Amino acid sequence: MAKGFFVTGTDTGVGKTIISAGLICFLNNLGYRTGAMKPVESGCRIQRFTGLKTTSADILIPNDGMFLKKIANMQESVDIITPIRFREPLAPFTASKIEGKPINIGKIKDAFSRLSKKYELLIVEGIGGLLVPIKKNYYVLDLAKDIGLPLIVVARPSLGTLNHTMLTVNYAIKEGLRVAGIIMNYNKPPENTIAEKTNSDILKKISPVPIIGIFPYLKNKENKAIEKTVLKILNADTIKYLL
């Protein structure tokens, strides 16, 4: 049975990718062979590929998927790490309709199965928040259920995060997901507001799951910088227990 974490966020742009990268570095440091997956990514860049017979095609390159592939030092193709890719920076359901590309959930499940057989642990990064639609009547929440890994919720530290975080955590629990905990992430330089200074303490008092780390803003997002930071903020015994 696969082990690892499914990383979701309270919103788009909260820094799920940097937290996913940090978890990969941390788990690898603990001695686990850890792989990564970003099952669905939109807003991919287009790269023109010219074949040996002078044929050409546009390949969609997922920035987040490729970043996690690099962090995890994986040799698998992008089709395994990010099997569903879109050009438009939209919810997958919307992008699928605009680009005329139906979404095959079975393709995601097959890729996950292949990776789970090779790696001891997997970090799977979702897209946006839990209620982002992937297909009609199929949301990120449903993907998390199908993947079956405990959830880590990435939250921003700024004003509004109490509501967004509690909505995400409580809805996930209500829907039967196991929520391992919350990681608060400074995805931009701190503004030193009262909200930033107090939100983590309030969440510790009102959240049904723990805050397992507060990740500082990183200008340098290279492997070593991420690893050095995550080793300071996460506790090995806690993470092992939550797996």
CORSULTA-V182358 format. One record per residue. N is the residue number from 0. SS is DSSP state (2 for helix, 1 for strand, 0 for the rest). Layout:
<<N,SS> <N,SS>>
//
This chain:
<<0,0> <1,0> <2,0> <3,1> <4,1> <5,1> <6,1> <7,1> <8,1> <9,0> <10,0> <11,0> <12,0> <13,0> <14,0> <15,2> <16,2> <17,2> <18,2> <19,2> <20,2> <21,2> <22,2> <23,2> <24,2> <25,2> <26,2> <27,2> <28,2> <29,0> <30,0> <31,0> <32,0> <33,1> <34,1> <35,1> <36,1> <37,0> <38,0> <39,1> <40,1> <41,0> <42,0> <43,0> <44,1> <45,1> <46,1> <47,1> <48,1> <49,1> <50,0> <51,0> <52,0> <53,0> <54,0> <55,1> <56,1> <57,1> <58,1> <59,1> <60,1> <61,0> <62,2> <63,2> <64,2> <65,2> <66,2> <67,2> <68,2> <69,2> <70,2> <71,0> <72,0> <73,0> <74,0> <75,0> <76,0> <77,2> <78,2> <79,2> <80,2> <81,0> <82,0> <83,1> <84,1> <85,0> <86,0> <87,0> <88,0> <89,0> <90,0> <91,2> <92,2> <93,2> <94,2> <95,2> <96,2> <97,2> <98,2> <99,0> <100,0> <101,0> <102,0> <103,0> <104,2> <105,2> <106,2> <107,2> <108,2> <109,2> <110,2> <111,2> <112,2> <113,2> <114,2> <115,2> <116,2> <117,2> <118,0> <119,0> <120,1> <121,1> <122,1> <123,1> <124,1> <125,0> <126,0> <127,0> <128,0> <129,0> <130,0> <131,0> <132,1> <133,1> <134,1> <135,0> <136,0> <137,1> <138,1> <139,2> <140,2> <141,2> <142,2> <143,2> <144,2> <145,2> <146,2> <147,0> <148,0> <149,1> <150,1> <151,1> <152,1> <153,1> <154,1> <155,0> <156,0> <157,0> <158,0> <159,0> <160,2> <161,2> <162,2> <163,2> <164,2> <165,2> <166,2> <167,2> <168,2> <169,2> <170,2> <171,2> <172,2> <173,2> <174,0> <175,0> <176,0> <177,0> <178,1> <179,1> <180,1> <181,1> <182,1> <183,1> <184,1> <185,0> <186,0> <187,0> <188,0> <189,0> <190,0> <191,0> <192,0> <193,2> <194,2> <195,2> <196,2> <197,2> <198,2> <199,2> <200,2> <201,2> <202,2> <203,2> <204,2> <205,2> <206,0> <207,0> <208,0> <209,0> <210,1> <211,1> <212,1> <213,1> <214,1> <215,0> <216,0> <217,0> <218,0> <219,0> <220,0> <221,0> <222,2> <223,2> <224,2> <225,2> <226,2> <227,2> <228,2> <229,2> <230,2> <231,2> <232,2> <233,0> <234,0> <235,2> <236,2> <237,2> <238,2> <239,2> <240,2> <241,2> <242,0>>
//
